């Protein structure tokens, strides 16, 4: 089937053999579908809509979008959001699952689809046309290829030329665009890309606009009668019938011209109309506009921003609008993936699984203020972003300035009253400097020549006492006993464990071989990597997957934006900790906690303690870093891995 326009004025080729398409289009668009759009007509259009006879309904909706300023505004906003999005073809990481052969096939499919989409001359306009389905109930495109130039175009099929007479039945081409559907033929859907929406915006807008027009008409009628104050003339006492007619003529001239004279003894009275009466019409019209905007955008946008609403309300409205645009993009891509990309792949790669898909993403806005704020947030948590990454994000050359060092005796400018004063030690000589006593000399000699036998005896006594206190047998490993001795008991003075089996202190982080801090990435890069999926191998040989589940948890409701960005930027560190941890602990529910030590780039000789916790069902995910040595709270469950690091390295 081909519903495409041809060079001939009156002929369309293909499935519909000879249709006076342009004449039909001209006659339908020339008629005014809004004439007589009263409540009775609205009910009739709604009944036609429920029956799937869309010709008159779609013509009315098209005219309403053109006529009503608020409906046209929200439609333009939704269309502009789609037009700004950037399309891409991505590989389905879950379908590939690390298979080298599937990865090679996926890259071939990615190249095939990308080349085909770049060949579509009107791709952006076609995407915006599919976006009209949110307003019109459906939107359809016909895929056509020029036989000479091989240029591909997705041509819009006007909404009033489609119908669906039977509920959930086949879509048909309505040749005459008549609600009777007397001449219809089923459409070959293999040449069409169609998107459907169950609750169209124009259906609600049709009733709201009608109510608004009724309010505006009532307002106009009210102003014609009561727009100017009512004038009444009190005639002088003793007015005759002939004088009354003359005075009536005078007061009529005064009311029309705004100036005139009246006889002595007469009096003009005015009756003002209350403001509340007139406000009822404007409030009704304003309510209809707000209801329409809420229905079409999920908020009041900025076009209806009210004084006193504050930036928080405005941000919430804009966030709702962005979510709507993102959902539209997902729905449009789903229609294109299902009805177009799969067809192309079935022809180009027959018998092979579909491993790629099209996406639409909003453009990345380089907000310098937000970027600087994020960098400062990272710095406050002792994370450092490289000068090169900062320069690329801000679009300007930046470099890290060394901290100023005050000269001896000079104060720091920013410190105000602080001064750099070298410490001094006062030495006080003992009076007369008496010689050491015999007891003091004996003590010094014992320190210079220790009794090793006595020390070994004392060590054995302490070991026996610790074994008895911890209920340990003589076969206890030396490492465990060594930890007991070093910590003066199960876990040391700060440990609450009653025995060594429940102690989670283990090695001090300073005994781990520290990892080198990797270079951080931007939050956009981290979000893209998680969306594509990351597969890692831990020291136990297990595959650890970081994907959209982790991203959705980080971006769940209630999370602060700065925390989300910090974790996304630190994604390379999380990958390094999973691949080369110092310890791995498994909780009773199967969750894994990876512990490691990382060199602090800001403090030479200092390290971070890093913990990354991941549950099997991805329901609880967190990152934790601190310079504190108290990491016992992260050692939960059973230790299943410990790296063989030399103490102190």
Residue pairs with C-beta under 8 A, 6 or more apart in sequence:
1 14
1 15
1 142
1 187
1 188
1 191
2 13
2 14
2 15
2 142
2 144
2 191
3 12
3 14
3 15
3 16
3 142
3 155
3 157
3 173
4 12
4 13
4 14
4 142
4 144
4 153
4 155
5 12
5 21
5 155
6 12
6 13
9 22
10 20
10 21
10 22
10 23
11 18
11 19
11 21
12 18
12 19
12 21
15 173
15 185
15 187
15 188
16 173
16 175
16 185
19 175
24 176
24 177
25 158
28 59
28 160
28 177
31 59
32 63
33 56
33 59
33 60
33 62
33 63
34 60
34 63
34 64
34 67
37 60
37 210
38 210
39 210
42 206
42 207
42 210
45 56
45 57
45 60
45 206
46 203
48 54
48 56
48 57
48 179
49 57
49 137
49 203
51 165
52 163
52 164
52 165
52 166
52 167
52 169
53 163
53 165
53 179
53 180
53 181
54 137
54 159
54 160
54 162
54 163
54 164
54 174
55 160
55 161
55 163
55 174
55 177
55 178
55 179
55 181
56 160
56 179
58 136
58 158
58 159
58 160
59 160
59 177
60 206
61 135
61 136
61 159
61 202
61 205
61 206
62 159
62 160
64 71
64 202
64 205
64 206
64 209
65 71
65 72
65 75
65 135
65 202
66 72
68 205
68 209
68 212
70 289
70 292
70 293
71 202
71 205
71 209
71 292
71 296
73 303
74 201
74 292
74 293
74 296
74 297
74 301
75 135
75 296
77 297
77 301
77 321
78 131
78 134
78 135
78 296
78 297
78 324
78 325
78 328
79 128
79 131
79 132
81 321
81 322
81 325
81 328
81 362
82 127
82 128
82 131
82 325
82 328
82 329
82 332
82 360
83 124
83 127
83 128
84 362
84 363
85 127
85 325
85 329
85 360
85 361
85 362
85 363
86 360
86 361
86 362
86 363
87 117
87 123
87 127
87 358
87 359
87 360
88 358
88 359
88 361
89 110
89 113
89 114
89 117
89 356
89 357
89 358
89 359
90 110
90 356
90 357
90 358
90 359
90 531
90 532
91 103
91 106
91 107
91 110
91 355
91 356
91 532
92 106
92 354
92 355
92 356
92 357
93 532
93 533
93 535
93 547
94 533
94 547
95 102
95 106
95 353
95 354
95 355
96 102
96 103
96 106
96 355
98 535
98 543
102 353
102 355
105 349
105 352
105 355
106 355
106 356
108 349
109 345
109 348
109 349
109 352
109 354
109 355
109 356
110 356
112 344
112 345
112 348
112 349
113 341
113 344
113 345
113 356
113 358
116 152
116 344
117 123
117 358
119 150
119 151
119 152
120 126
120 152
120 153
120 154
121 151
121 152
121 153
122 153
122 154
123 154
126 141
126 154
126 156
126 193
127 332
127 360
129 139
129 141
129 154
129 156
130 139
130 141
130 193
130 195
130 332
130 335
130 336
131 139
131 328
131 332
132 139
132 159
133 139
133 195
133 196
133 197
133 200
134 197
134 200
134 201
134 328
135 200
135 201
135 202
135 205
135 296
136 159
136 200
136 202
137 159
137 196
137 197
137 200
137 202
137 203
138 159
138 162
138 194
138 195
138 196
138 197
139 156
139 159
139 194
139 195
140 156
140 157
140 162
140 171
140 192
140 193
140 194
140 195
141 154
141 155
141 156
141 157
141 192
141 193
141 194
142 154
142 155
142 157
142 191
142 192
143 152
143 154
143 191
143 192
143 193
143 340
144 152
144 153
144 154
144 155
145 151
145 152
145 153
146 152
146 153
154 193
157 192
158 177
160 174
160 177
161 173
161 174
161 175
161 177
162 171
162 172
162 173
162 174
162 187
163 171
163 172
163 174
163 181
163 184
164 170
164 171
164 172
165 172
165 181
165 184
170 186
170 187
171 186
171 187
171 189
171 194
172 181
172 184
172 185
172 186
172 187
173 184
173 185
173 186
173 187
174 181
174 183
174 184
175 183
175 184
175 185
176 182
176 183
189 339
190 343
192 339
193 335
193 336
193 339
193 340
194 335
194 339
195 331
195 332
195 335
197 331
201 295
201 296
204 291
204 292
204 295
205 292
205 295
205 296
208 288
208 291
208 292
208 295
209 288
209 292
211 284
211 288
212 284
212 285
212 288
212 289
215 281
215 282
215 284
215 285
215 288
216 281
216 285
218 281
219 278
219 281
219 282
219 285
222 277
222 278
222 281
223 278
226 273
226 277
226 278
229 270
229 271
229 272
229 273
230 270
230 271
230 273
231 251
231 254
231 255
231 268
231 269
231 270
232 268
232 269
232 270
232 271
233 247
233 248
233 250
233 251
233 262
233 266
233 267
233 268
233 269
234 266
234 267
234 268
234 269
235 243
235 244
235 247
235 266
236 263
236 264
236 265
236 266
237 265
239 247
247 262
247 263
247 266
250 260
250 261
250 262
251 260
251 262
251 268
253 260
254 260
254 262
254 268
262 268
289 304
290 300
290 304
293 299
293 300
293 301
293 303
293 304
294 300
297 317
297 320
297 321
297 324
298 317
298 320
298 321
298 323
298 324
299 316
299 317
299 318
299 320
299 321
300 306
300 317
301 317
301 318
301 321
302 314
302 317
302 318
305 314
322 362
325 362
326 362
329 359
329 360
329 361
330 360
332 360
333 357
333 358
333 359
333 360
336 358
337 357
337 358
341 354
341 356
341 357
341 358
342 354
345 352
345 354
345 356
364 524
366 393
366 394
366 395
368 394
368 395
371 393
371 394
372 394
373 562
374 523
374 562
374 565
374 566
374 569
375 385
375 390
377 562
377 565
377 566
378 384
378 385
378 520
378 566
378 569
379 385
381 566
381 625
382 600
382 602
382 608
382 627
383 520
383 566
383 569
383 570
384 517
384 520
384 601
384 602
385 520
385 569
386 519
386 520
387 398
387 399
387 400
389 519
389 520
389 521
389 522
390 398
391 397
391 398
393 522
404 412
404 413
406 412
406 420
407 420
408 420
408 422
409 419
409 420
409 421
410 419
410 420
411 417
411 418
411 419
411 420
412 418
412 420
436 444
462 485
463 481
463 485
466 472
466 481
466 484
466 485
466 489
467 473
467 474
467 476
467 481
469 489
470 484
470 489
470 490
470 499
470 500
471 499
472 480
472 481
472 500
480 500
483 500
483 503
483 505
483 506
483 507
484 490
484 500
486 492
487 493
487 495
487 505
489 495
490 497
490 498
490 499
490 500
490 502
490 503
491 497
491 500
491 503
491 504
491 505
491 632
492 505
494 630
495 503
495 505
495 632
497 503
497 504
497 505
504 632
504 635
504 636
505 632
505 635
506 583
506 635
506 639
506 642
507 582
507 583
507 642
507 647
508 629
509 582
509 595
509 597
509 607
509 609
509 629
509 631
510 597
510 607
510 629
510 648
511 645
511 647
511 648
512 582
512 596
512 597
512 643
512 645
513 582
513 597
513 643
513 645
513 646
513 649
514 596
514 597
514 598
514 599
514 607
515 576
515 577
515 580
515 596
515 597
515 598
515 599
516 598
516 599
517 573
517 598
517 599
517 600
517 601
517 608
518 572
518 573
518 576
519 572
520 569
520 570
520 572
520 573
521 529
521 568
521 569
521 571
521 572
522 568
522 569
523 564
523 565
523 568
523 569
525 568
526 567
526 568
526 569
526 571
527 551
527 568
529 571
530 546
530 547
530 548
530 550
530 551
530 568
530 571
531 547
531 548
531 551
533 545
533 546
533 547
533 548
534 545
534 546
534 547
534 571
534 575
535 543
535 544
535 545
536 543
536 544
536 545
536 546
536 575
536 578
536 579
537 543
537 544
537 579
538 544
538 578
538 579
538 581
538 584
538 592
538 594
538 641
539 579
539 580
539 581
539 584
539 641
539 643
540 584
540 640
540 641
544 578
544 592
544 614
546 571
546 574
546 575
549 618
549 621
550 614
550 618
550 621
553 618
553 619
553 620
553 621
554 563
554 564
554 567
554 568
554 621
555 564
567 574
567 623
570 623
573 598
573 610
574 612
574 623
576 596
577 594
577 595
577 596
577 598
577 610
577 612
578 594
578 612
580 596
580 643
581 594
581 595
581 596
581 641
581 643
582 595
582 596
582 597
582 642
582 643
582 645
583 594
583 595
583 635
583 639
583 641
583 642
583 643
584 592
584 593
584 594
584 595
584 639
584 640
584 641
584 642
585 592
585 593
585 595
585 634
585 635
585 636
585 637
585 638
585 639
585 640
586 592
586 593
586 637
586 638
586 639
586 640
587 593
587 615
587 636
587 637
588 637
589 615
589 616
590 615
590 616
591 613
591 614
591 615
591 616
591 620
591 637
592 613
592 614
592 615
593 611
593 612
593 613
593 634
593 635
593 636
593 637
594 611
594 612
594 613
594 614
595 609
595 610
595 611
595 631
595 634
595 635
596 609
596 610
597 607
597 608
597 609
597 610
598 607
598 608
598 610
598 625
599 606
599 607
599 608
600 606
600 607
600 608
600 627
606 627
607 627
608 625
608 626
608 627
609 625
609 626
609 627
609 628
609 629
609 631
610 623
610 624
610 625
611 623
611 624
611 625
611 631
611 634
612 622
612 623
612 624
613 620
613 621
613 622
613 623
613 624
613 634
614 621
615 621
624 634
